[in-house]
Amino acid sequence: MDWIKREIGEQIRESIEVKRRIVERMVDQIAEAADMLVQSLRKGGKVILFGNGGSAADAQHIAAELVGRFKMERRALPAIALNTNSSVITAIGNDYDFTLSFSRQVEALVKEGDVAVGISTSGNSSNVIYALKRASELGAKTIALTGKTGGMLASVADLAIIVPSDDTPRIQEAHITIGHVLCDLVEKMLFGGE
């Protein structure tokens, strides 16, 4: 039982350490991302998010906070997670290729002035990279939410928020923390509160 308690403590300490590094290194990028989102939403744009696996769950979670609410009672904000429609994803994968699962949807839904947020812990998910590139071609601003070295995703984004960790679970925990911070800032900047 003692080793279990040690393991619990170690994992929580690792998570805290990654978040400490984010505060030291990534505050400017997170503030810039919040401003990018707010500028788009003020001008009638929308937020398009996408990722695979745990990053898909994060995309859905962030979209839900924007459409529903985070902390404030306010109007709904236009946000969508592209990974939620299994029929579209599987049709594109079957008829074209899985690497196009998000870029075809971006082509259909993204317009100039929107913000596309690609989420990938490694930064090397080809379908996320292709979608961010396509969003940029269509005139959207692009944000990469990634970790490790940032991978190819960081190099194709207007703004890369690279969690300073090589550990996928710690990166995912940091991504949802950053997502929550962004939702909080968007609400405060659009609807007051600070």
Secondary structure as a PSIPRED ss2 file (coil, helix, strand):
# PSIPRED VFORMAT (PSIPRED V4.0)

   1 M C   1.000  0.000  0.000
   2 D H   0.000  1.000  0.000
   3 W H   0.000  1.000  0.000
   4 I H   0.000  1.000  0.000
   5 K H   0.000  1.000  0.000
   6 R H   0.000  1.000  0.000
   7 E H   0.000  1.000  0.000
   8 I H   0.000  1.000  0.000
   9 G H   0.000  1.000  0.000
  10 E H   0.000  1.000  0.000
  11 Q H   0.000  1.000  0.000
  12 I H   0.000  1.000  0.000
  13 R H   0.000  1.000  0.000
  14 E H   0.000  1.000  0.000
  15 S H   0.000  1.000  0.000
  16 I H   0.000  1.000  0.000
  17 E H   0.000  1.000  0.000
  18 V H   0.000  1.000  0.000
  19 K H   0.000  1.000  0.000
  20 R H   0.000  1.000  0.000
  21 R H   0.000  1.000  0.000
  22 I H   0.000  1.000  0.000
  23 V H   0.000  1.000  0.000
  24 E H   0.000  1.000  0.000
  25 R H   0.000  1.000  0.000
  26 M C   1.000  0.000  0.000
  27 V H   0.000  1.000  0.000
  28 D H   0.000  1.000  0.000
  29 Q H   0.000  1.000  0.000
  30 I H   0.000  1.000  0.000
  31 A H   0.000  1.000  0.000
  32 E H   0.000  1.000  0.000
  33 A H   0.000  1.000  0.000
  34 A H   0.000  1.000  0.000
  35 D H   0.000  1.000  0.000
  36 M H   0.000  1.000  0.000
  37 L H   0.000  1.000  0.000
  38 V H   0.000  1.000  0.000
  39 Q H   0.000  1.000  0.000
  40 S H   0.000  1.000  0.000
  41 L H   0.000  1.000  0.000
  42 R H   0.000  1.000  0.000
  43 K C   1.000  0.000  0.000
  44 G C   1.000  0.000  0.000
  45 G C   1.000  0.000  0.000
  46 K C   1.000  0.000  0.000
  47 V E   0.000  0.000  1.000
  48 I E   0.000  0.000  1.000
  49 L E   0.000  0.000  1.000
  50 F E   0.000  0.000  1.000
  51 G E   0.000  0.000  1.000
  52 N C   1.000  0.000  0.000
  53 G C   1.000  0.000  0.000
  54 G H   0.000  1.000  0.000
  55 S H   0.000  1.000  0.000
  56 A H   0.000  1.000  0.000
  57 A H   0.000  1.000  0.000
  58 D H   0.000  1.000  0.000
  59 A H   0.000  1.000  0.000
  60 Q H   0.000  1.000  0.000
  61 H H   0.000  1.000  0.000
  62 I H   0.000  1.000  0.000
  63 A H   0.000  1.000  0.000
  64 A H   0.000  1.000  0.000
  65 E H   0.000  1.000  0.000
  66 L H   0.000  1.000  0.000
  67 V H   0.000  1.000  0.000
  68 G C   1.000  0.000  0.000
  69 R C   1.000  0.000  0.000
  70 F C   1.000  0.000  0.000
  71 K C   1.000  0.000  0.000
  72 M C   1.000  0.000  0.000
  73 E C   1.000  0.000  0.000
  74 R C   1.000  0.000  0.000
  75 R C   1.000  0.000  0.000
  76 A C   1.000  0.000  0.000
  77 L C   1.000  0.000  0.000
  78 P C   1.000  0.000  0.000
  79 A E   0.000  0.000  1.000
  80 I E   0.000  0.000  1.000
  81 A E   0.000  0.000  1.000
  82 L H   0.000  1.000  0.000
  83 N H   0.000  1.000  0.000
  84 T H   0.000  1.000  0.000
  85 N C   1.000  0.000  0.000
  86 S H   0.000  1.000  0.000
  87 S H   0.000  1.000  0.000
  88 V H   0.000  1.000  0.000
  89 I H   0.000  1.000  0.000
  90 T H   0.000  1.000  0.000
  91 A H   0.000  1.000  0.000
  92 I H   0.000  1.000  0.000
  93 G H   0.000  1.000  0.000
  94 N H   0.000  1.000  0.000
  95 D H   0.000  1.000  0.000
  96 Y C   1.000  0.000  0.000
  97 D C   1.000  0.000  0.000
  98 F H   0.000  1.000  0.000
  99 T H   0.000  1.000  0.000
 100 L H   0.000  1.000  0.000
 101 S C   1.000  0.000  0.000
 102 F C   1.000  0.000  0.000
 103 S H   0.000  1.000  0.000
 104 R H   0.000  1.000  0.000
 105 Q H   0.000  1.000  0.000
 106 V H   0.000  1.000  0.000
 107 E H   0.000  1.000  0.000
 108 A H   0.000  1.000  0.000
 109 L H   0.000  1.000  0.000
 110 V C   1.000  0.000  0.000
 111 K C   1.000  0.000  0.000
 112 E C   1.000  0.000  0.000
 113 G C   1.000  0.000  0.000
 114 D C   1.000  0.000  0.000
 115 V E   0.000  0.000  1.000
 116 A E   0.000  0.000  1.000
 117 V E   0.000  0.000  1.000
 118 G E   0.000  0.000  1.000
 119 I E   0.000  0.000  1.000
 120 S C   1.000  0.000  0.000
 121 T C   1.000  0.000  0.000
 122 S C   1.000  0.000  0.000
 123 G C   1.000  0.000  0.000
 124 N C   1.000  0.000  0.000
 125 S C   1.000  0.000  0.000
 126 S H   0.000  1.000  0.000
 127 N H   0.000  1.000  0.000
 128 V H   0.000  1.000  0.000
 129 I H   0.000  1.000  0.000
 130 Y H   0.000  1.000  0.000
 131 A H   0.000  1.000  0.000
 132 L H   0.000  1.000  0.000
 133 K H   0.000  1.000  0.000
 134 R H   0.000  1.000  0.000
 135 A H   0.000  1.000  0.000
 136 S H   0.000  1.000  0.000
 137 E H   0.000  1.000  0.000
 138 L C   1.000  0.000  0.000
 139 G C   1.000  0.000  0.000
 140 A C   1.000  0.000  0.000
 141 K E   0.000  0.000  1.000
 142 T E   0.000  0.000  1.000
 143 I E   0.000  0.000  1.000
 144 A E   0.000  0.000  1.000
 145 L E   0.000  0.000  1.000
 146 T E   0.000  0.000  1.000
 147 G E   0.000  0.000  1.000
 148 K C   1.000  0.000  0.000
 149 T C   1.000  0.000  0.000
 150 G C   1.000  0.000  0.000
 151 G H   0.000  1.000  0.000
 152 M H   0.000  1.000  0.000
 153 L H   0.000  1.000  0.000
 154 A H   0.000  1.000  0.000
 155 S H   0.000  1.000  0.000
 156 V H   0.000  1.000  0.000
 157 A C   1.000  0.000  0.000
 158 D C   1.000  0.000  0.000
 159 L E   0.000  0.000  1.000
 160 A E   0.000  0.000  1.000
 161 I E   0.000  0.000  1.000
 162 I E   0.000  0.000  1.000
 163 V E   0.000  0.000  1.000
 164 P C   1.000  0.000  0.000
 165 S C   1.000  0.000  0.000
 166 D C   1.000  0.000  0.000
 167 D C   1.000  0.000  0.000
 168 T H   0.000  1.000  0.000
 169 P H   0.000  1.000  0.000
 170 R H   0.000  1.000  0.000
 171 I H   0.000  1.000  0.000
 172 Q H   0.000  1.000  0.000
 173 E H   0.000  1.000  0.000
 174 A H   0.000  1.000  0.000
 175 H H   0.000  1.000  0.000
 176 I H   0.000  1.000  0.000
 177 T H   0.000  1.000  0.000
 178 I H   0.000  1.000  0.000
 179 G H   0.000  1.000  0.000
 180 H H   0.000  1.000  0.000
 181 V H   0.000  1.000  0.000
 182 L H   0.000  1.000  0.000
 183 C H   0.000  1.000  0.000
 184 D H   0.000  1.000  0.000
 185 L H   0.000  1.000  0.000
 186 V H   0.000  1.000  0.000
 187 E H   0.000  1.000  0.000
 188 K H   0.000  1.000  0.000
 189 M H   0.000  1.000  0.000
 190 L H   0.000  1.000  0.000
 191 F H   0.000  1.000  0.000
 192 G C   1.000  0.000  0.000
 193 G C   1.000  0.000  0.000
 194 E C   1.000  0.000  0.000
